[in-house]
């Protein structure tokens, strides 16, 4: 009698285990991947990550200049700000969001012309940046043996008279605000935000 009860209990236990196994929930499907890198959708998301959401959500999105030196519009905006995706020619993820004044500044810089600001201009680079030089505005890669200028999340401020910045620090490794391109028409403040860390090199952006 006892053996029969033991067999019955064991069978019931096995049935319970089997039932639980059948009812075990299936693992959730992985979240769908985002847009493929380099696509217009990816560039828009990447460009928006450069600035605060309250700005980038309504900003115009322009692509990096193509072989013809021209920028293509990826999305129209409504607030006077422009965001540009990562520059694939640098070893860091460095999208930018700029106000109208800084957009004019960038236009002058790309054409090697002197900027003509009538008021301070503001730009966000909340993903950080990699620059080929802190002194030469037109250098595209560091000289042999020299390192990239890596800056963590920061804002940039350009002023109507860049000569007024000549007395301020230019040490980009200090972790504090510094002036980039001092002594040139393109001198501007680089002001770290959200910590002292430098931008991380990202070989996938090359």
C-alpha positions in Angstrom: 0.0 0.0 0.0 2.8 2.4 1.0 4.7 1.6 -2.2 1.6 2.3 -4.3 1.1 5.7 -2.6 4.7 6.6 -3.1 4.4 5.7 -6.8 1.3 7.8 -7.1 2.9 10.8 -5.4 6.0 10.5 -7.6 3.8 10.4 -10.7 1.8 13.4 -9.6 5.1 15.3 -8.9 6.4 14.5 -12.4 3.1 15.6 -13.9 3.3 18.9 -12.0 6.9 19.5 -13.2 5.9 18.8 -16.8 3.0 21.1 -16.6 5.2 23.9 -15.2 7.7 23.3 -17.9 5.0 23.7 -20.5 3.7 26.9 -19.0 7.1 28.5 -18.7 7.0 31.9 -20.6 9.0 32.2 -23.7 11.8 34.7 -23.6 10.9 38.1 -24.9 12.0 39.0 -28.4 14.9 41.3 -28.7 14.1 44.9 -29.2 14.3 45.9 -32.9 17.6 47.4 -33.9 17.8 51.1 -34.7 18.5 52.5 -38.1 21.6 51.3 -39.9 24.6 53.5 -39.4 25.1 56.0 -42.2 21.4 56.0 -43.3 19.4 59.3 -43.2 17.4 58.0 -40.3 20.6 57.2 -38.3 22.1 60.6 -39.2 19.0 62.4 -37.9 19.1 60.5 -34.6 22.8 61.0 -34.2 22.6 64.7 -35.0 19.8 65.2 -32.5 22.0 63.6 -29.7 24.3 66.6 -29.9 21.9 69.0 -28.1 19.2 69.1 -25.5 16.0 67.4 -26.6 14.1 70.7 -26.2 16.3 72.1 -29.0 17.2 69.2 -31.2 13.6 67.9 -31.5 12.6 71.0 -33.6 16.0 71.7 -35.2 16.8 71.5 -38.9 19.0 68.5 -39.6 21.7 69.0 -42.2 24.1 66.3 -43.4 27.9 66.7 -43.4 29.2 68.4 -46.6 29.6 66.0 -49.5 32.3 65.8 -52.1 30.9 69.0 -53.6 31.3 70.9 -50.3 27.6 71.3 -49.9 25.3 70.2 -47.1 22.1 68.4 -47.8 19.0 68.9 -45.6 17.8 65.7 -44.0 14.9 67.3 -42.1 13.3 70.7 -41.9 13.2 72.5 -38.5 11.2 75.3 -37.0 13.3 76.8 -34.1 16.3 78.4 -35.9 18.7 75.7 -34.7 20.6 73.3 -36.9 22.0 69.9 -36.0 24.7 68.0 -38.0 25.6 64.3 -37.5 29.0 62.8 -36.7 32.0 63.7 -38.8 33.2 60.3 -40.1 36.7 61.7 -40.6 37.4 62.0 -36.9 38.0 59.2 -34.3 35.1 60.2 -32.1 31.3 60.6 -32.3 31.0 64.3 -32.7 27.6 65.6 -33.8 26.8 69.3 -33.4 23.8 71.5 -32.7 24.2 75.2 -33.4 22.2 78.4 -33.3 21.8 80.6 -36.4 24.9 82.7 -35.5 27.1 79.7 -35.1 25.8 78.2 -38.4 27.0 81.4 -40.1 30.3 81.0 -38.3 30.6 77.4 -39.6 29.8 78.6 -43.1 32.6 81.2 -43.0 35.0 78.6 -41.5 34.2 76.0 -44.2 34.9 78.7 -46.9 38.0 80.0 -45.1 36.4 83.3 -44.7 36.3 85.6 -41.7 33.1 85.2 -39.6 31.1 88.3 -39.0 29.0 87.8 -35.8 26.9 90.6 -34.4 26.2 88.8 -31.2 27.6 85.8 -29.3 26.8 82.4 -30.9 26.2 79.1 -29.2 26.7 75.5 -30.1 26.2 72.1 -28.3 28.4 69.1 -28.7 27.0 66.8 -25.9 28.7 63.7 -27.4 32.1 65.3 -27.3 34.5 66.1 -30.1 37.8 65.2 -31.8 39.7 68.0 -33.5 42.9 67.7 -35.4 44.5 70.7 -33.8 43.7 73.3 -31.1 45.6 76.0 -32.9 45.1 75.4 -36.7 41.5 75.8 -37.8 42.0 74.1 -41.1 44.1 71.0 -40.1 42.2 67.8 -40.9 44.5 65.3 -39.2 47.2 65.7 -36.5 50.8 65.8 -37.6 52.8 62.6 -37.3 53.4 61.8 -33.6 50.7 64.3 -32.5 47.4 63.3 -30.8 43.8 64.3 -31.6 42.3 67.0 -29.4 39.6 65.0 -27.6 37.0 67.0 -25.6 34.1 65.5 -23.7 30.6 66.9 -23.7 30.8 70.7 -24.1 29.2 73.9 -25.4 31.0 76.3 -27.7 30.6 80.1 -27.6 31.9 82.3 -30.4 32.0 86.1 -30.0 31.9 89.0 -32.4 35.5 90.0 -31.7 37.6 86.8 -31.2 40.6 89.0 -30.2 39.0 89.4 -26.8 39.7 85.7 -26.1 43.4 86.0 -26.6 44.2 86.3 -22.8 42.3 83.2 -21.8 43.6 79.6 -21.3 44.2 77.3 -24.3 45.0 74.1 -22.4 42.5 71.6 -23.6 43.8 68.9 -21.2 43.0 71.0 -18.1 39.4 69.7 -17.8 38.2 73.3 -17.6 37.1 75.9 -20.2 39.6 76.7 -22.9 39.9 78.7 -26.1 40.3 76.9 -29.4 42.0 78.5 -32.3 43.2 81.4 -30.2 44.8 84.3 -32.2 42.7 83.4 -35.3 39.3 84.8 -36.6 37.9 81.4 -35.5 38.8 81.6 -31.8 36.0 80.4 -29.6 35.3 79.1 -26.1 35.1 75.3 -25.4 33.2 74.9 -22.1 33.0 71.3 -20.7 29.6 70.2 -19.3 28.6 67.1 -17.3 32.0 66.3 -16.0 35.7 66.5 -16.8 36.0 63.4 -19.0 37.5 63.6 -22.5 35.7 62.3 -25.5 36.4 58.6 -26.3 38.0 57.7 -29.6 35.6 55.6 -31.6 37.2 53.7 -34.4 33.8 52.7 -35.8 33.2 56.3 -36.8 36.2 56.3 -39.1 
